Amino acid sequence: MQFRSKPVTIEAIQFTGKNVEEIFAFTEGKAYPVPGGNMAIPTPEGTMTASPRDWIIKGLIGEFYPCKPDVFAAKYEAV
């Protein structure tokens, strides 16, 4: 059996490595900087690390996830 994702509009922001405060605000204070210039993003599956150029996605129920740029480009387009 095959399935296709329902069309959903998401909110996302790209982490540049310099917009830590913007990421902190976008994630409602949940993300925080960690050594090496990365950010920790608490997710329902556990804490994940976002590196510069990664996208931070706000999920359907208000959760946040980091996403690699190539995966983001393959899955999403601007509206």
N, CA, C and O of each residue as an XYZ file, in Angstrom:
316
protein
N       0.831     -1.172      0.000
C       0.000      0.000      0.000
C       0.876      1.236      0.000
O       1.889      1.272      0.699
N       0.514      2.241     -0.762
C       1.280      3.484     -0.814
C       0.443      4.624     -0.250
O      -0.787      4.601     -0.303
N       1.135      5.619      0.288
C       0.470      6.792      0.847
C       1.200      8.050      0.398
O       2.401      8.026      0.129
N       0.464      9.136      0.320
C       1.040     10.429     -0.029
C       0.728     11.395      1.106
O      -0.357     11.335      1.685
N       1.652     12.276      1.430
C       1.430     13.281      2.468
C       0.308     14.220      2.048
O       0.172     14.570      0.875
N      -0.484     14.616      3.023
C      -1.498     15.629      2.764
C      -0.795     16.965      2.577
O       0.237     17.209      3.201
N      -1.334     17.834      1.730
C      -0.709     19.150      1.587
C      -0.880     19.956      2.883
O      -1.996     20.157      3.362
N       0.222     20.400      3.422
C       0.226     21.145      4.674
C       1.183     22.318      4.533
O       2.274     22.173      3.981
N       0.780     23.466      5.027
C       1.682     24.621      5.063
C       2.367     24.629      6.418
O       1.709     24.525      7.453
N       3.679     24.751      6.411
C       4.452     24.744      7.656
C       5.116     26.098      7.864
O       5.200     26.909      6.942
N       5.580     26.331      9.066
C       6.423     27.479      9.373
C       7.832     26.945      9.572
O       8.023     25.899     10.194
N       8.821     27.661      9.045
C      10.214     27.242      9.189
C      11.123     28.459      9.117
O      10.765     29.503      8.572
N      12.294     28.291      9.676
C      13.319     29.337      9.641
C      14.661     28.648      9.463
O      14.889     27.574     10.019
N      15.548     29.259      8.694
C      16.869     28.666      8.495
C      17.838     29.207      9.535
O      17.920     30.413      9.772
N      18.565     28.289     10.143
C      19.598     28.640     11.120
C      20.855     29.024     10.363
O      21.388     28.225      9.594
N      21.331     30.241     10.577
C      22.516     30.724      9.863
C      23.792     30.584     10.695
O      24.900     30.722     10.178
N      23.622     30.311     11.973
C      24.761     30.306     12.875
C      24.907     31.634     13.579
O      25.594     31.730     14.596
N      24.267     32.661     13.046
C      24.344     34.003     13.639
C      22.986     34.482     14.150
O      22.915     35.524     14.801
N      21.916     33.753     13.874
C      20.569     34.184     14.271
C      20.029     33.378     15.450
O      18.870     32.960     15.453
N      20.877     33.168     16.441
C      20.518     32.374     17.618
C      19.289     32.961     18.312
O      18.377     32.220     18.680
N      19.253     34.276     18.494
C      18.114     34.897     19.176
C      16.828     34.729     18.377
O      15.761     34.537     18.960
N      16.914     34.798     17.059
C      15.753     34.614     16.199
C      15.232     33.168     16.302
O      14.022     32.945     16.341
N      16.145     32.197     16.345
C      15.761     30.792     16.498
C      15.135     30.578     17.874
O      14.133     29.873     17.998
N      15.716     31.177     18.894
C      15.178     31.076     20.255
C      13.738     31.589     20.292
O      12.865     30.950     20.880
N      13.493     32.735     19.668
C      12.136     33.310     19.631
C      11.194     32.428     18.812
O      10.064     32.181     19.234
N      11.642     31.948     17.643
C      10.808     31.116     16.780
C      10.373     29.841     17.499
O       9.231     29.404     17.355
N      11.279     29.244     18.270
C      10.972     27.992     18.968
C      10.343     28.236     20.341
O      10.256     27.324     21.163
N       9.911     29.458     20.575
C       9.234     29.809     21.829
C      10.104     29.502     23.044
O       9.617     29.048     24.079
N      11.416     29.762     22.891
C      12.361     29.583     23.982
C      12.832     28.161     24.204
O      13.501     27.883     25.199
N      12.498     27.257     23.302
C      12.869     25.848     23.491
C      14.269     25.512     22.983
O      14.937     24.657     23.564
N      14.727     26.158     21.923
C      16.057     25.881     21.368
C      17.109     26.644     22.167
O      16.841     27.711     22.721
N      18.306     26.075     22.214
C      19.384     26.739     22.938
C      20.723     26.405     22.278
O      20.904     25.320     21.726
N      21.667     27.370     22.347
C      22.977     27.130     21.724
C      23.771     26.076     22.478
O      23.681     25.962     23.700
N      24.552     25.310     21.725
C      25.455     24.310     22.298
C      26.836     24.529     21.684
O      26.949     25.196     20.656
N      27.891     23.979     22.295
C      29.235     24.170     21.766
C      29.352     23.760     20.290
O      28.661     22.853     19.825
N      30.224     24.437     19.585
C      30.457     24.139     18.179
C      29.614     24.980     17.232
O      29.623     24.739     16.024
N      28.880     25.970     17.760
C      28.076     26.836     16.908
C      26.757     26.232     16.480
O      26.128     26.721     15.543
N      26.325     25.170     17.155
C      25.067     24.516     16.827
C      23.989     24.920     17.815
O      24.243     25.655     18.769
N      22.766     24.423     17.568
C      21.667     24.654     18.495
C      21.003     23.324     18.809
O      20.853     22.468     17.937
N      20.611     23.163     20.059
C      19.868     21.980     20.493
C      18.387     22.285     20.352
O      17.916     23.345     20.763
N      17.653     21.336     19.762
C      16.221     21.490     19.540
C      15.519     20.322     20.230
O      15.625     19.184     19.771
N      14.799     20.585     21.335
C      14.043     19.503     21.955
C      12.896     19.069     21.026
O      12.136     19.912     20.548
N      12.770     17.773     20.772
C      11.713     17.228     19.930
C      10.995     16.139     20.718
O      11.499     15.709     21.755
N       9.840     15.685     20.260
C       9.167     14.578     20.953
C      10.016     13.306     21.001
O       9.814     12.467     21.878
N      10.959     13.154     20.073
C      11.824     11.968     20.039
C      13.113     12.143     20.830
O      13.921     11.217     20.902
N      13.318     13.306     21.421
C      14.552     13.602     22.138
C      15.201     14.840     21.550
O      14.738     15.364     20.537
N      16.252     15.303     22.167
C      16.924     16.515     21.710
C      17.756     16.224     20.462
O      18.530     15.268     20.423
N      17.579     17.070     19.440
C      18.328     16.953     18.188
C      19.179     18.206     18.026
O      18.885     19.241     18.623
N      20.229     18.114     17.222
C      21.131     19.233     17.002
C      20.921     19.822     15.621
O      20.851     19.103     14.623
N      20.824     21.142     15.581
C      20.739     21.869     14.313
C      22.076     22.545     14.067
O      22.619     23.211     14.949
N      22.598     22.369     12.873
C      23.847     23.011     12.446
C      23.507     24.200     11.564
O      22.403     24.268     11.025
N      24.443     25.146     11.404
C      24.187     26.237     10.465
C      23.778     25.695      9.099
O      24.326     24.700      8.625
N      22.823     26.349      8.483
C      22.184     26.020      7.206
C      20.995     25.079      7.372
O      20.190     24.954      6.449
N      20.857     24.406      8.531
C      19.685     23.568      8.758
C      18.447     24.446      8.908
O      18.532     25.606      9.309
N      17.316     23.874      8.581
C      16.034     24.544      8.773
C      15.422     24.045     10.071
O      15.575     22.875     10.422
N      14.731     24.924     10.783
C      13.982     24.554     11.968
C      12.509     24.630     11.565
O      12.019     25.683     11.156
N      11.821     23.512     11.686
C      10.432     23.395     11.257
C       9.524     23.323     12.473
O       9.803     22.614     13.440
N       8.423     24.079     12.400
C       7.382     23.959     13.419
C       6.376     22.938     12.915
O       5.771     23.129     11.860
N       6.194     21.857     13.663
C       5.315     20.768     13.252
C       3.835     21.083     13.437
O       3.463     22.158     13.907
N       3.015     20.133     13.063
C       1.569     20.301     13.062
C       0.965     20.517     14.445
O      -0.091     21.138     14.571
N       1.624     20.013     15.475
C       1.079     20.182     16.824
C       1.964     21.095     17.686
O       1.927     21.035     18.915
N       2.757     21.939     17.016
C       3.568     22.925     17.717
C       4.950     22.464     18.126
O       5.670     23.202     18.799
N       5.337     21.262     17.735
C       6.675     20.757     18.051
C       7.679     21.310     17.029
O       7.279     21.802     15.975
N       8.961     21.231     17.333
C      10.002     21.758     16.456
C      10.982     20.657     16.087
O      11.278     19.775     16.892
N      11.483     20.722     14.850
C      12.443     19.738     14.337
C      13.498     20.430     13.488
O      13.165     21.345     12.736
N      14.767     20.020     13.585
C      15.746     20.478     12.595
C      15.627     19.624     11.335
O      15.236     18.459     11.395
N      15.968     20.220     10.201
C      15.893     19.518      8.919
C      17.069     19.961      8.052
O      17.319     21.158      7.905
N      17.787     19.004      7.482
C      18.927     19.313      6.621
C      18.455     20.062      5.363
O      17.358     19.803      4.869
N      19.267     20.978      4.849
C      18.859     21.811      3.717
C      18.451     21.028      2.470
O      17.505     21.421      1.787
N      19.134     19.941      2.163
C      18.782     19.182      0.959
C      17.435     18.482      1.104
O      16.665     18.410      0.145
N      17.148     17.968      2.290
C      15.855     17.328      2.541
C      14.749     18.380      2.508
O      13.681     18.153      1.938
N      15.015     19.531      3.122
C      14.034     20.615      3.140
C      13.698     21.046      1.701
O      12.526     21.205      1.359
N      14.713     21.231      0.873
C      14.496     21.662     -0.522
C      13.730     20.626     -1.327
O      12.948     20.986     -2.207
N      13.940     19.345     -1.041
C      13.239     18.286     -1.772
C      11.780     18.174     -1.350
O      10.936     17.742     -2.136
N      11.482     18.557     -0.124
C      10.138     18.335      0.405
C       9.256     19.580      0.415
O       8.035     19.455      0.314
N       9.834     20.778      0.532
C       9.051     21.997      0.711
C       9.344     23.016     -0.380
O      10.421     23.027     -0.977
N       8.355     23.873     -0.622
C       8.550     25.019     -1.508
C       7.868     26.213     -0.874
O       6.914     26.050     -0.113
N       8.340     27.401     -1.176
C       7.780     28.630     -0.605
C       6.360     28.849     -1.114
O       6.039     28.532     -2.260
N       5.517     29.398     -0.240
C       4.156     29.739     -0.646
C       3.955     31.237     -0.582
O       2.868     31.728     -0.888
